[in-house]
Amino acid sequence: MLTPEWRKSSYSNGQASCVQVKGVWRKSSYSNGQANCVEVRGQAEAVDVRDSKDPGGPALSFGAVQWAAFTEGIKLGEFDL
């Protein structure tokens, strides 16, 4: 599922004055602080993926439909992880 383009910080706690962030890169909770992992950033129409070791390097961009199919495939065990 894609995250909205703009989202409130988790530190806002429902307060009226809060920070909104756009396109934040997130590391998988499965990385456990390891060096070899990817980061994803959900946009309104796409999901970007990059190597966490090279944040200034290239990123791949996937359309919303393709990303949804990929994540559903993972959930269904279609990939050897």
mmJSON file of the N, C-alpha and C atoms, coordinates in Angstrom:
{"data_MODEL":{"atom_site":{
"group_PDB":["ATOM","ATOM","ATOM","ATOM","ATOM","ATOM","ATOM","ATOM","ATOM","ATOM","ATOM","ATOM","ATOM","ATOM","ATOM","ATOM","ATOM","ATOM","ATOM","ATOM","ATOM","ATOM","ATOM","ATOM","ATOM","ATOM","ATOM","ATOM","ATOM","ATOM","ATOM","ATOM","ATOM","ATOM","ATOM","ATOM","ATOM","ATOM","ATOM","ATOM","ATOM","ATOM","ATOM","ATOM","ATOM","ATOM","ATOM","ATOM","ATOM","ATOM","ATOM","ATOM","ATOM","ATOM","ATOM","ATOM","ATOM","ATOM","ATOM","ATOM","ATOM","ATOM","ATOM","ATOM","ATOM","ATOM","ATOM","ATOM","ATOM","ATOM","ATOM","ATOM","ATOM","ATOM","ATOM","ATOM","ATOM","ATOM","ATOM","ATOM","ATOM","ATOM","ATOM","ATOM","ATOM","ATOM","ATOM","ATOM","ATOM","ATOM","ATOM","ATOM","ATOM","ATOM","ATOM","ATOM","ATOM","ATOM","ATOM","ATOM","ATOM","ATOM","ATOM","ATOM","ATOM","ATOM","ATOM","ATOM","ATOM","ATOM","ATOM","ATOM","ATOM","ATOM","ATOM","ATOM","ATOM","ATOM","ATOM","ATOM","ATOM","ATOM","ATOM","ATOM","ATOM","ATOM","ATOM","ATOM","ATOM","ATOM","ATOM","ATOM","ATOM","ATOM","ATOM","ATOM","ATOM","ATOM","ATOM","ATOM","ATOM","ATOM","ATOM","ATOM","ATOM","ATOM","ATOM","ATOM","ATOM","ATOM","ATOM","ATOM","ATOM","ATOM","ATOM","ATOM","ATOM","ATOM","ATOM","ATOM","ATOM","ATOM","ATOM","ATOM","ATOM","ATOM","ATOM","ATOM","ATOM","ATOM","ATOM","ATOM","ATOM","ATOM","ATOM","ATOM","ATOM","ATOM","ATOM","ATOM","ATOM","ATOM","ATOM","ATOM","ATOM","ATOM","ATOM","ATOM","ATOM","ATOM","ATOM","ATOM","ATOM","ATOM","ATOM","ATOM","ATOM","ATOM","ATOM","ATOM","ATOM","ATOM","ATOM","ATOM","ATOM","ATOM","ATOM","ATOM","ATOM","ATOM","ATOM","ATOM","ATOM","ATOM","ATOM","ATOM","ATOM","ATOM","ATOM","ATOM","ATOM","ATOM","ATOM","ATOM","ATOM","ATOM","ATOM","ATOM","ATOM","ATOM","ATOM","ATOM","ATOM","ATOM","ATOM","ATOM","ATOM","ATOM","ATOM","ATOM","ATOM","ATOM","ATOM"],
"id":[1,2,3,4,5,6,7,8,9,10,11,12,13,14,15,16,17,18,19,20,21,22,23,24,25,26,27,28,29,30,31,32,33,34,35,36,37,38,39,40,41,42,43,44,45,46,47,48,49,50,51,52,53,54,55,56,57,58,59,60,61,62,63,64,65,66,67,68,69,70,71,72,73,74,75,76,77,78,79,80,81,82,83,84,85,86,87,88,89,90,91,92,93,94,95,96,97,98,99,100,101,102,103,104,105,106,107,108,109,110,111,112,113,114,115,116,117,118,119,120,121,122,123,124,125,126,127,128,129,130,131,132,133,134,135,136,137,138,139,140,141,142,143,144,145,146,147,148,149,150,151,152,153,154,155,156,157,158,159,160,161,162,163,164,165,166,167,168,169,170,171,172,173,174,175,176,177,178,179,180,181,182,183,184,185,186,187,188,189,190,191,192,193,194,195,196,197,198,199,200,201,202,203,204,205,206,207,208,209,210,211,212,213,214,215,216,217,218,219,220,221,222,223,224,225,226,227,228,229,230,231,232,233,234,235,236,237,238,239,240,241,242,243],
"type_symbol":["N","C","C","N","C","C","N","C","C","N","C","C","N","C","C","N","C","C","N","C","C","N","C","C","N","C","C","N","C","C","N","C","C","N","C","C","N","C","C","N","C","C","N","C","C","N","C","C","N","C","C","N","C","C","N","C","C","N","C","C","N","C","C","N","C","C","N","C","C","N","C","C","N","C","C","N","C","C","N","C","C","N","C","C","N","C","C","N","C","C","N","C","C","N","C","C","N","C","C","N","C","C","N","C","C","N","C","C","N","C","C","N","C","C","N","C","C","N","C","C","N","C","C","N","C","C","N","C","C","N","C","C","N","C","C","N","C","C","N","C","C","N","C","C","N","C","C","N","C","C","N","C","C","N","C","C","N","C","C","N","C","C","N","C","C","N","C","C","N","C","C","N","C","C","N","C","C","N","C","C","N","C","C","N","C","C","N","C","C","N","C","C","N","C","C","N","C","C","N","C","C","N","C","C","N","C","C","N","C","C","N","C","C","N","C","C","N","C","C","N","C","C","N","C","C","N","C","C","N","C","C","N","C","C","N","C","C","N","C","C","N","C","C"],
"label_atom_id":["N","CA","C","N","CA","C","N","CA","C","N","CA","C","N","CA","C","N","CA","C","N","CA","C","N","CA","C","N","CA","C","N","CA","C","N","CA","C","N","CA","C","N","CA","C","N","CA","C","N","CA","C","N","CA","C","N","CA","C","N","CA","C","N","CA","C","N","CA","C","N","CA","C","N","CA","C","N","CA","C","N","CA","C","N","CA","C","N","CA","C","N","CA","C","N","CA","C","N","CA","C","N","CA","C","N","CA","C","N","CA","C","N","CA","C","N","CA","C","N","CA","C","N","CA","C","N","CA","C","N","CA","C","N","CA","C","N","CA","C","N","CA","C","N","CA","C","N","CA","C","N","CA","C","N","CA","C","N","CA","C","N","CA","C","N","CA","C","N","CA","C","N","CA","C","N","CA","C","N","CA","C","N","CA","C","N","CA","C","N","CA","C","N","CA","C","N","CA","C","N","CA","C","N","CA","C","N","CA","C","N","CA","C","N","CA","C","N","CA","C","N","CA","C","N","CA","C","N","CA","C","N","CA","C","N","CA","C","N","CA","C","N","CA","C","N","CA","C","N","CA","C","N","CA","C","N","CA","C","N","CA","C","N","CA","C","N","CA","C","N","CA","C","N","CA","C","N","CA","C","N","CA","C"],
"label_alt_id":[null,null,null,null,null,null,null,null,null,null,null,null,null,null,null,null,null,null,null,null,null,null,null,null,null,null,null,null,null,null,null,null,null,null,null,null,null,null,null,null,null,null,null,null,null,null,null,null,null,null,null,null,null,null,null,null,null,null,null,null,null,null,null,null,null,null,null,null,null,null,null,null,null,null,null,null,null,null,null,null,null,null,null,null,null,null,null,null,null,null,null,null,null,null,null,null,null,null,null,null,null,null,null,null,null,null,null,null,null,null,null,null,null,null,null,null,null,null,null,null,null,null,null,null,null,null,null,null,null,null,null,null,null,null,null,null,null,null,null,null,null,null,null,null,null,null,null,null,null,null,null,null,null,null,null,null,null,null,null,null,null,null,null,null,null,null,null,null,null,null,null,null,null,null,null,null,null,null,null,null,null,null,null,null,null,null,null,null,null,null,null,null,null,null,null,null,null,null,null,null,null,null,null,null,null,null,null,null,null,null,null,null,null,null,null,null,null,null,null,null,null,null,null,null,null,null,null,null,null,null,null,null,null,null,null,null,null,null,null,null,null,null,null],
"label_comp_id":["MET","MET","MET","LEU","LEU","LEU","THR","THR","THR","PRO","PRO","PRO","GLU","GLU","GLU","TRP","TRP","TRP","ARG","ARG","ARG","LYS","LYS","LYS","SER","SER","SER","SER","SER","SER","TYR","TYR","TYR","SER","SER","SER","ASN","ASN","ASN","GLY","GLY","GLY","GLN","GLN","GLN","ALA","ALA","ALA","SER","SER","SER","CYS","CYS","CYS","VAL","VAL","VAL","GLN","GLN","GLN","VAL","VAL","VAL","LYS","LYS","LYS","GLY","GLY","GLY","VAL","VAL","VAL","TRP","TRP","TRP","ARG","ARG","ARG","LYS","LYS","LYS","SER","SER","SER","SER","SER","SER","TYR","TYR","TYR","SER","SER","SER","ASN","ASN","ASN","GLY","GLY","GLY","GLN","GLN","GLN","ALA","ALA","ALA","ASN","ASN","ASN","CYS","CYS","CYS","VAL","VAL","VAL","GLU","GLU","GLU","VAL","VAL","VAL","ARG","ARG","ARG","GLY","GLY","GLY","GLN","GLN","GLN","ALA","ALA","ALA","GLU","GLU","GLU","ALA","ALA","ALA","VAL","VAL","VAL","ASP","ASP","ASP","VAL","VAL","VAL","ARG","ARG","ARG","ASP","ASP","ASP","SER","SER","SER","LYS","LYS","LYS","ASP","ASP","ASP","PRO","PRO","PRO","GLY","GLY","GLY","GLY","GLY","GLY","PRO","PRO","PRO","ALA","ALA","ALA","LEU","LEU","LEU","SER","SER","SER","PHE","PHE","PHE","GLY","GLY","GLY","ALA","ALA","ALA","VAL","VAL","VAL","GLN","GLN","GLN","TRP","TRP","TRP","ALA","ALA","ALA","ALA","ALA","ALA","PHE","PHE","PHE","THR","THR","THR","GLU","GLU","GLU","GLY","GLY","GLY","ILE","ILE","ILE","LYS","LYS","LYS","LEU","LEU","LEU","GLY","GLY","GLY","GLU","GLU","GLU","PHE","PHE","PHE","ASP","ASP","ASP","LEU","LEU","LEU"],
"label_asym_id":["A","A","A","A","A","A","A","A","A","A","A","A","A","A","A","A","A","A","A","A","A","A","A","A","A","A","A","A","A","A","A","A","A","A","A","A","A","A","A","A","A","A","A","A","A","A","A","A","A","A","A","A","A","A","A","A","A","A","A","A","A","A","A","A","A","A","A","A","A","A","A","A","A","A","A","A","A","A","A","A","A","A","A","A","A","A","A","A","A","A","A","A","A","A","A","A","A","A","A","A","A","A","A","A","A","A","A","A","A","A","A","A","A","A","A","A","A","A","A","A","A","A","A","A","A","A","A","A","A","A","A","A","A","A","A","A","A","A","A","A","A","A","A","A","A","A","A","A","A","A","A","A","A","A","A","A","A","A","A","A","A","A","A","A","A","A","A","A","A","A","A","A","A","A","A","A","A","A","A","A","A","A","A","A","A","A","A","A","A","A","A","A","A","A","A","A","A","A","A","A","A","A","A","A","A","A","A","A","A","A","A","A","A","A","A","A","A","A","A","A","A","A","A","A","A","A","A","A","A","A","A","A","A","A","A","A","A","A","A","A","A","A","A"],
"label_entity_id":["1","1","1","1","1","1","1","1","1","1","1","1","1","1","1","1","1","1","1","1","1","1","1","1","1","1","1","1","1","1","1","1","1","1","1","1","1","1","1","1","1","1","1","1","1","1","1","1","1","1","1","1","1","1","1","1","1","1","1","1","1","1","1","1","1","1","1","1","1","1","1","1","1","1","1","1","1","1","1","1","1","1","1","1","1","1","1","1","1","1","1","1","1","1","1","1","1","1","1","1","1","1","1","1","1","1","1","1","1","1","1","1","1","1","1","1","1","1","1","1","1","1","1","1","1","1","1","1","1","1","1","1","1","1","1","1","1","1","1","1","1","1","1","1","1","1","1","1","1","1","1","1","1","1","1","1","1","1","1","1","1","1","1","1","1","1","1","1","1","1","1","1","1","1","1","1","1","1","1","1","1","1","1","1","1","1","1","1","1","1","1","1","1","1","1","1","1","1","1","1","1","1","1","1","1","1","1","1","1","1","1","1","1","1","1","1","1","1","1","1","1","1","1","1","1","1","1","1","1","1","1","1","1","1","1","1","1","1","1","1","1","1","1"],
"label_seq_id":[1,1,1,2,2,2,3,3,3,4,4,4,5,5,5,6,6,6,7,7,7,8,8,8,9,9,9,10,10,10,11,11,11,12,12,12,13,13,13,14,14,14,15,15,15,16,16,16,17,17,17,18,18,18,19,19,19,20,20,20,21,21,21,22,22,22,23,23,23,24,24,24,25,25,25,26,26,26,27,27,27,28,28,28,29,29,29,30,30,30,31,31,31,32,32,32,33,33,33,34,34,34,35,35,35,36,36,36,37,37,37,38,38,38,39,39,39,40,40,40,41,41,41,42,42,42,43,43,43,44,44,44,45,45,45,46,46,46,47,47,47,48,48,48,49,49,49,50,50,50,51,51,51,52,52,52,53,53,53,54,54,54,55,55,55,56,56,56,57,57,57,58,58,58,59,59,59,60,60,60,61,61,61,62,62,62,63,63,63,64,64,64,65,65,65,66,66,66,67,67,67,68,68,68,69,69,69,70,70,70,71,71,71,72,72,72,73,73,73,74,74,74,75,75,75,76,76,76,77,77,77,78,78,78,79,79,79,80,80,80,81,81,81],
"pdbx_PDB_ins_code":[null,null,null,null,null,null,null,null,null,null,null,null,null,null,null,null,null,null,null,null,null,null,null,null,null,null,null,null,null,null,null,null,null,null,null,null,null,null,null,null,null,null,null,null,null,null,null,null,null,null,null,null,null,null,null,null,null,null,null,null,null,null,null,null,null,null,null,null,null,null,null,null,null,null,null,null,null,null,null,null,null,null,null,null,null,null,null,null,null,null,null,null,null,null,null,null,null,null,null,null,null,null,null,null,null,null,null,null,null,null,null,null,null,null,null,null,null,null,null,null,null,null,null,null,null,null,null,null,null,null,null,null,null,null,null,null,null,null,null,null,null,null,null,null,null,null,null,null,null,null,null,null,null,null,null,null,null,null,null,null,null,null,null,null,null,null,null,null,null,null,null,null,null,null,null,null,null,null,null,null,null,null,null,null,null,null,null,null,null,null,null,null,null,null,null,null,null,null,null,null,null,null,null,null,null,null,null,null,null,null,null,null,null,null,null,null,null,null,null,null,null,null,null,null,null,null,null,null,null,null,null,null,null,null,null,null,null,null,null,null,null,null,null],
"Cartn_x":[0.84,0.0,0.879,0.508,1.28,0.929,1.924,1.661,1.275,0.483,0.131,1.365,1.268,2.406,2.864,1.939,2.27,1.717,2.464,1.957,2.463,1.713,2.098,3.163,4.04,5.063,4.399,4.977,4.432,4.586,5.381,5.567,4.485,3.575,2.531,1.494,1.198,0.224,-1.125,-1.554,-2.868,-2.954,-1.846,-1.848,-2.112,-2.639,-2.943,-1.671,-0.629,0.618,1.531,1.722,2.534,3.333,4.261,5.115,4.573,4.522,4.174,5.408,5.591,6.754,6.309,7.15,6.833,7.887,7.428,8.322,9.497,9.231,10.288,10.794,12.108,12.706,12.598,12.178,12.054,12.802,13.448,14.133,13.193,13.258,12.427,12.749,11.733,11.948,12.693,12.755,13.472,14.98,15.443,16.877,17.68,17.087,17.769,19.119,19.231,20.464,21.567,21.257,22.264,22.594,23.778,24.219,23.56,23.199,22.658,21.144,20.591,19.137,18.729,17.469,16.933,16.027,15.801,14.872,13.796,12.596,11.493,10.9,10.341,9.678,8.405,7.264,5.985,5.591,5.277,4.774,3.311,2.662,1.248,1.019,1.901,1.674,2.742,3.746,4.843,5.523,6.364,7.206,8.644,9.512,10.922,11.679,12.717,13.531,14.995,15.795,17.225,18.042,19.338,20.286,20.583,20.383,20.584,22.042,22.983,24.391,24.788,23.948,24.264,23.054,22.679,21.459,21.477,22.652,22.727,22.773,22.796,22.896,21.544,21.498,20.259,19.157,17.943,16.768,15.915,15.28,14.322,12.938,12.117,10.762,9.776,8.787,7.775,6.404,5.571,4.204,3.428,2.352,1.547,1.029,0.583,0.042,1.141,2.319,3.423,3.888,3.962,4.41,3.397,2.118,1.083,1.158,1.4,1.527,2.757,3.858,5.082,4.885,4.331,4.145,3.127,2.112,1.142,1.813,2.692,3.44,4.311,4.917,5.726,4.846,3.695,2.777,2.311,2.141,1.665,2.787,4.031,5.163,5.62,5.386,5.77,7.258,7.981,9.412,10.194,11.368,12.268,13.09,12.71,13.444,14.36],
"Cartn_y":[-1.184,0.0,1.238,2.219,3.443,4.391,5.113,6.151,7.419,8.278,9.513,10.362,11.249,12.082,12.908,13.489,14.241,13.475,13.392,12.743,13.479,13.35,13.987,13.163,13.834,13.163,12.368,11.225,10.419,11.137,12.185,12.943,14.007,14.162,15.181,14.85,13.579,13.129,13.825,14.108,14.711,16.18,16.824,18.246,19.068,20.276,21.149,21.627,21.925,22.37,21.157,20.733,19.548,19.701,18.807,18.815,17.794,18.178,17.227,16.989,15.753,15.397,14.817,14.988,14.494,13.486,12.352,11.366,10.972,10.506,10.111,8.709,8.568,7.254,6.437,5.172,4.276,2.986,2.485,1.199,0.138,-1.04,-2.137,-2.464,-2.803,-3.213,-4.551,-5.263,-6.535,-6.332,-5.101,-4.87,-5.046,-4.784,-4.957,-4.253,-3.102,-2.337,-2.878,-3.836,-4.398,-3.4,-3.542,-2.613,-2.903,-4.144,-4.519,-4.478,-3.328,-3.242,-2.129,-2.101,-1.078,-0.151,1.018,1.97,2.246,2.501,2.823,4.173,4.83,6.117,6.094,6.146,6.139,7.537,7.68,8.934,8.711,9.724,9.605,8.578,8.532,7.656,6.599,6.585,5.641,5.345,4.324,3.978,3.946,4.65,4.677,3.746,3.096,2.158,2.517,2.534,2.83,1.976,1.926,1.221,2.106,1.592,2.403,2.814,2.063,2.414,3.569,3.875,4.919,5.831,6.588,7.396,8.473,8.883,9.87,9.245,7.927,7.212,7.078,6.246,6.098,5.406,5.663,5.014,4.455,3.344,2.773,3.276,3.515,3.983,2.997,2.594,1.637,2.289,2.042,2.533,1.87,2.506,2.003,0.589,0.318,-1.007,-2.067,-1.766,-2.718,-2.984,-1.93,-2.106,-2.946,-2.69,-3.462,-4.941,-5.226,-6.611,-7.272,-6.537,-7.06,-7.386,-6.449,-6.693,-7.804,-7.893,-8.989,-10.325,-10.357,-11.565,-12.026,-11.06,-11.405,-12.029,-11.416,-11.925,-13.347,-13.632,-14.95,-15.977,-15.556,-16.49,-16.808,-15.913,-16.162,-15.979,-15.442,-15.191,-15.985,-16.414,-17.125,-16.096,-15.778,-14.76,-15.375],
"Cartn_z":[0.0,0.0,0.0,-0.781,-0.87,0.253,0.706,1.69,0.946,1.558,0.883,0.624,-0.356,-0.699,0.498,1.249,2.465,3.649,4.728,5.932,7.158,8.238,9.493,10.185,10.858,11.642,12.761,13.101,14.202,15.542,15.596,16.829,17.025,16.068,16.17,17.231,17.436,18.439,18.309,17.096,16.878,17.211,17.496,17.823,16.56,16.751,15.614,14.923,15.691,15.073,14.943,13.729,13.512,12.228,12.056,10.879,9.896,8.634,7.596,6.744,6.342,5.554,4.218,3.227,1.892,1.459,1.024,0.439,1.317,2.505,3.433,3.077,3.034,2.812,4.088,3.955,5.11,4.845,5.879,5.821,6.365,5.819,6.297,7.747,8.51,9.902,9.953,8.829,8.771,8.603,8.355,8.157,9.428,10.585,11.874,11.922,11.3,11.335,10.453,9.613,8.713,7.607,7.035,5.987,4.639,4.384,3.077,3.085,2.804,2.755,1.797,1.497,0.616,1.415,0.854,1.435,0.398,0.858,-0.043,0.339,-0.672,-0.463,-1.293,-0.605,-1.292,-1.729,-2.987,-3.537,-3.922,-4.421,-4.771,-5.882,-6.861,-8.013,-8.208,-7.346,-7.536,-6.203,-6.235,-5.091,-5.596,-4.895,-5.25,-4.318,-4.845,-4.085,-4.322,-3.233,-3.375,-2.408,-2.666,-1.807,-0.605,0.592,1.796,1.995,1.414,1.547,0.633,-0.356,-1.333,-1.519,-0.468,-0.54,-1.622,-2.058,-3.128,-4.501,-4.547,-5.817,-6.502,-7.531,-8.297,-7.499,-7.896,-7.306,-8.434,-8.169,-9.119,-8.752,-9.749,-9.501,-10.118,-9.315,-9.763,-9.676,-10.666,-10.627,-9.499,-9.091,-7.976,-8.237,-9.447,-9.777,-9.703,-10.252,-10.228,-8.798,-7.979,-6.594,-5.805,-6.016,-5.321,-5.713,-6.989,-7.441,-6.822,-6.739,-6.137,-4.658,-3.891,-2.459,-2.205,-3.039,-2.903,-3.193,-4.197,-4.502,-3.349,-2.659,-1.486,-0.414,-0.145,0.877,0.555,-0.738,-1.156,-1.284,-1.024,-1.081,-2.485,-3.432,-4.834,-5.091,-4.135,-4.308,-3.274,-3.645,-2.739,-1.988,-0.75,0.002,1.003],
"occupancy":[1.0,1.0,1.0,1.0,1.0,1.0,1.0,1.0,1.0,1.0,1.0,1.0,1.0,1.0,1.0,1.0,1.0,1.0,1.0,1.0,1.0,1.0,1.0,1.0,1.0,1.0,1.0,1.0,1.0,1.0,1.0,1.0,1.0,1.0,1.0,1.0,1.0,1.0,1.0,1.0,1.0,1.0,1.0,1.0,1.0,1.0,1.0,1.0,1.0,1.0,1.0,1.0,1.0,1.0,1.0,1.0,1.0,1.0,1.0,1.0,1.0,1.0,1.0,1.0,1.0,1.0,1.0,1.0,1.0,1.0,1.0,1.0,1.0,1.0,1.0,1.0,1.0,1.0,1.0,1.0,1.0,1.0,1.0,1.0,1.0,1.0,1.0,1.0,1.0,1.0,1.0,1.0,1.0,1.0,1.0,1.0,1.0,1.0,1.0,1.0,1.0,1.0,1.0,1.0,1.0,1.0,1.0,1.0,1.0,1.0,1.0,1.0,1.0,1.0,1.0,1.0,1.0,1.0,1.0,1.0,1.0,1.0,1.0,1.0,1.0,1.0,1.0,1.0,1.0,1.0,1.0,1.0,1.0,1.0,1.0,1.0,1.0,1.0,1.0,1.0,1.0,1.0,1.0,1.0,1.0,1.0,1.0,1.0,1.0,1.0,1.0,1.0,1.0,1.0,1.0,1.0,1.0,1.0,1.0,1.0,1.0,1.0,1.0,1.0,1.0,1.0,1.0,1.0,1.0,1.0,1.0,1.0,1.0,1.0,1.0,1.0,1.0,1.0,1.0,1.0,1.0,1.0,1.0,1.0,1.0,1.0,1.0,1.0,1.0,1.0,1.0,1.0,1.0,1.0,1.0,1.0,1.0,1.0,1.0,1.0,1.0,1.0,1.0,1.0,1.0,1.0,1.0,1.0,1.0,1.0,1.0,1.0,1.0,1.0,1.0,1.0,1.0,1.0,1.0,1.0,1.0,1.0,1.0,1.0,1.0,1.0,1.0,1.0,1.0,1.0,1.0,1.0,1.0,1.0,1.0,1.0,1.0,1.0,1.0,1.0,1.0,1.0,1.0],
"B_iso_or_equiv":[0.0,0.0,0.0,0.0,0.0,0.0,0.0,0.0,0.0,0.0,0.0,0.0,0.0,0.0,0.0,0.0,0.0,0.0,0.0,0.0,0.0,0.0,0.0,0.0,0.0,0.0,0.0,0.0,0.0,0.0,0.0,0.0,0.0,0.0,0.0,0.0,0.0,0.0,0.0,0.0,0.0,0.0,0.0,0.0,0.0,0.0,0.0,0.0,0.0,0.0,0.0,0.0,0.0,0.0,0.0,0.0,0.0,0.0,0.0,0.0,0.0,0.0,0.0,0.0,0.0,0.0,0.0,0.0,0.0,0.0,0.0,0.0,0.0,0.0,0.0,0.0,0.0,0.0,0.0,0.0,0.0,0.0,0.0,0.0,0.0,0.0,0.0,0.0,0.0,0.0,0.0,0.0,0.0,0.0,0.0,0.0,0.0,0.0,0.0,0.0,0.0,0.0,0.0,0.0,0.0,0.0,0.0,0.0,0.0,0.0,0.0,0.0,0.0,0.0,0.0,0.0,0.0,0.0,0.0,0.0,0.0,0.0,0.0,0.0,0.0,0.0,0.0,0.0,0.0,0.0,0.0,0.0,0.0,0.0,0.0,0.0,0.0,0.0,0.0,0.0,0.0,0.0,0.0,0.0,0.0,0.0,0.0,0.0,0.0,0.0,0.0,0.0,0.0,0.0,0.0,0.0,0.0,0.0,0.0,0.0,0.0,0.0,0.0,0.0,0.0,0.0,0.0,0.0,0.0,0.0,0.0,0.0,0.0,0.0,0.0,0.0,0.0,0.0,0.0,0.0,0.0,0.0,0.0,0.0,0.0,0.0,0.0,0.0,0.0,0.0,0.0,0.0,0.0,0.0,0.0,0.0,0.0,0.0,0.0,0.0,0.0,0.0,0.0,0.0,0.0,0.0,0.0,0.0,0.0,0.0,0.0,0.0,0.0,0.0,0.0,0.0,0.0,0.0,0.0,0.0,0.0,0.0,0.0,0.0,0.0,0.0,0.0,0.0,0.0,0.0,0.0,0.0,0.0,0.0,0.0,0.0,0.0,0.0,0.0,0.0,0.0,0.0,0.0],
"pdbx_formal_charge":[null,null,null,null,null,null,null,null,null,null,null,null,null,null,null,null,null,null,null,null,null,null,null,null,null,null,null,null,null,null,null,null,null,null,null,null,null,null,null,null,null,null,null,null,null,null,null,null,null,null,null,null,null,null,null,null,null,null,null,null,null,null,null,null,null,null,null,null,null,null,null,null,null,null,null,null,null,null,null,null,null,null,null,null,null,null,null,null,null,null,null,null,null,null,null,null,null,null,null,null,null,null,null,null,null,null,null,null,null,null,null,null,null,null,null,null,null,null,null,null,null,null,null,null,null,null,null,null,null,null,null,null,null,null,null,null,null,null,null,null,null,null,null,null,null,null,null,null,null,null,null,null,null,null,null,null,null,null,null,null,null,null,null,null,null,null,null,null,null,null,null,null,null,null,null,null,null,null,null,null,null,null,null,null,null,null,null,null,null,null,null,null,null,null,null,null,null,null,null,null,null,null,null,null,null,null,null,null,null,null,null,null,null,null,null,null,null,null,null,null,null,null,null,null,null,null,null,null,null,null,null,null,null,null,null,null,null,null,null,null,null,null,null],
"auth_seq_id":[1,1,1,2,2,2,3,3,3,4,4,4,5,5,5,6,6,6,7,7,7,8,8,8,9,9,9,10,10,10,11,11,11,12,12,12,13,13,13,14,14,14,15,15,15,16,16,16,17,17,17,18,18,18,19,19,19,20,20,20,21,21,21,22,22,22,23,23,23,24,24,24,25,25,25,26,26,26,27,27,27,28,28,28,29,29,29,30,30,30,31,31,31,32,32,32,33,33,33,34,34,34,35,35,35,36,36,36,37,37,37,38,38,38,39,39,39,40,40,40,41,41,41,42,42,42,43,43,43,44,44,44,45,45,45,46,46,46,47,47,47,48,48,48,49,49,49,50,50,50,51,51,51,52,52,52,53,53,53,54,54,54,55,55,55,56,56,56,57,57,57,58,58,58,59,59,59,60,60,60,61,61,61,62,62,62,63,63,63,64,64,64,65,65,65,66,66,66,67,67,67,68,68,68,69,69,69,70,70,70,71,71,71,72,72,72,73,73,73,74,74,74,75,75,75,76,76,76,77,77,77,78,78,78,79,79,79,80,80,80,81,81,81],
"auth_comp_id":["MET","MET","MET","LEU","LEU","LEU","THR","THR","THR","PRO","PRO","PRO","GLU","GLU","GLU","TRP","TRP","TRP","ARG","ARG","ARG","LYS","LYS","LYS","SER","SER","SER","SER","SER","SER","TYR","TYR","TYR","SER","SER","SER","ASN","ASN","ASN","GLY","GLY","GLY","GLN","GLN","GLN","ALA","ALA","ALA","SER","SER","SER","CYS","CYS","CYS","VAL","VAL","VAL","GLN","GLN","GLN","VAL","VAL","VAL","LYS","LYS","LYS","GLY","GLY","GLY","VAL","VAL","VAL","TRP","TRP","TRP","ARG","ARG","ARG","LYS","LYS","LYS","SER","SER","SER","SER","SER","SER","TYR","TYR","TYR","SER","SER","SER","ASN","ASN","ASN","GLY","GLY","GLY","GLN","GLN","GLN","ALA","ALA","ALA","ASN","ASN","ASN","CYS","CYS","CYS","VAL","VAL","VAL","GLU","GLU","GLU","VAL","VAL","VAL","ARG","ARG","ARG","GLY","GLY","GLY","GLN","GLN","GLN","ALA","ALA","ALA","GLU","GLU","GLU","ALA","ALA","ALA","VAL","VAL","VAL","ASP","ASP","ASP","VAL","VAL","VAL","ARG","ARG","ARG","ASP","ASP","ASP","SER","SER","SER","LYS","LYS","LYS","ASP","ASP","ASP","PRO","PRO","PRO","GLY","GLY","GLY","GLY","GLY","GLY","PRO","PRO","PRO","ALA","ALA","ALA","LEU","LEU","LEU","SER","SER","SER","PHE","PHE","PHE","GLY","GLY","GLY","ALA","ALA","ALA","VAL","VAL","VAL","GLN","GLN","GLN","TRP","TRP","TRP","ALA","ALA","ALA","ALA","ALA","ALA","PHE","PHE","PHE","THR","THR","THR","GLU","GLU","GLU","GLY","GLY","GLY","ILE","ILE","ILE","LYS","LYS","LYS","LEU","LEU","LEU","GLY","GLY","GLY","GLU","GLU","GLU","PHE","PHE","PHE","ASP","ASP","ASP","LEU","LEU","LEU"],
"auth_asym_id":["A","A","A","A","A","A","A","A","A","A","A","A","A","A","A","A","A","A","A","A","A","A","A","A","A","A","A","A","A","A","A","A","A","A","A","A","A","A","A","A","A","A","A","A","A","A","A","A","A","A","A","A","A","A","A","A","A","A","A","A","A","A","A","A","A","A","A","A","A","A","A","A","A","A","A","A","A","A","A","A","A","A","A","A","A","A","A","A","A","A","A","A","A","A","A","A","A","A","A","A","A","A","A","A","A","A","A","A","A","A","A","A","A","A","A","A","A","A","A","A","A","A","A","A","A","A","A","A","A","A","A","A","A","A","A","A","A","A","A","A","A","A","A","A","A","A","A","A","A","A","A","A","A","A","A","A","A","A","A","A","A","A","A","A","A","A","A","A","A","A","A","A","A","A","A","A","A","A","A","A","A","A","A","A","A","A","A","A","A","A","A","A","A","A","A","A","A","A","A","A","A","A","A","A","A","A","A","A","A","A","A","A","A","A","A","A","A","A","A","A","A","A","A","A","A","A","A","A","A","A","A","A","A","A","A","A","A","A","A","A","A","A","A"],
"auth_atom_id":["N","CA","C","N","CA","C","N","CA","C","N","CA","C","N","CA","C","N","CA","C","N","CA","C","N","CA","C","N","CA","C","N","CA","C","N","CA","C","N","CA","C","N","CA","C","N","CA","C","N","CA","C","N","CA","C","N","CA","C","N","CA","C","N","CA","C","N","CA","C","N","CA","C","N","CA","C","N","CA","C","N","CA","C","N","CA","C","N","CA","C","N","CA","C","N","CA","C","N","CA","C","N","CA","C","N","CA","C","N","CA","C","N","CA","C","N","CA","C","N","CA","C","N","CA","C","N","CA","C","N","CA","C","N","CA","C","N","CA","C","N","CA","C","N","CA","C","N","CA","C","N","CA","C","N","CA","C","N","CA","C","N","CA","C","N","CA","C","N","CA","C","N","CA","C","N","CA","C","N","CA","C","N","CA","C","N","CA","C","N","CA","C","N","CA","C","N","CA","C","N","CA","C","N","CA","C","N","CA","C","N","CA","C","N","CA","C","N","CA","C","N","CA","C","N","CA","C","N","CA","C","N","CA","C","N","CA","C","N","CA","C","N","CA","C","N","CA","C","N","CA","C","N","CA","C","N","CA","C","N","CA","C","N","CA","C","N","CA","C","N","CA","C","N","CA","C","N","CA","C","N","CA","C"],
"pdbx_PDB_model_num":[1,1,1,1,1,1,1,1,1,1,1,1,1,1,1,1,1,1,1,1,1,1,1,1,1,1,1,1,1,1,1,1,1,1,1,1,1,1,1,1,1,1,1,1,1,1,1,1,1,1,1,1,1,1,1,1,1,1,1,1,1,1,1,1,1,1,1,1,1,1,1,1,1,1,1,1,1,1,1,1,1,1,1,1,1,1,1,1,1,1,1,1,1,1,1,1,1,1,1,1,1,1,1,1,1,1,1,1,1,1,1,1,1,1,1,1,1,1,1,1,1,1,1,1,1,1,1,1,1,1,1,1,1,1,1,1,1,1,1,1,1,1,1,1,1,1,1,1,1,1,1,1,1,1,1,1,1,1,1,1,1,1,1,1,1,1,1,1,1,1,1,1,1,1,1,1,1,1,1,1,1,1,1,1,1,1,1,1,1,1,1,1,1,1,1,1,1,1,1,1,1,1,1,1,1,1,1,1,1,1,1,1,1,1,1,1,1,1,1,1,1,1,1,1,1,1,1,1,1,1,1,1,1,1,1,1,1,1,1,1,1,1,1]
}}}
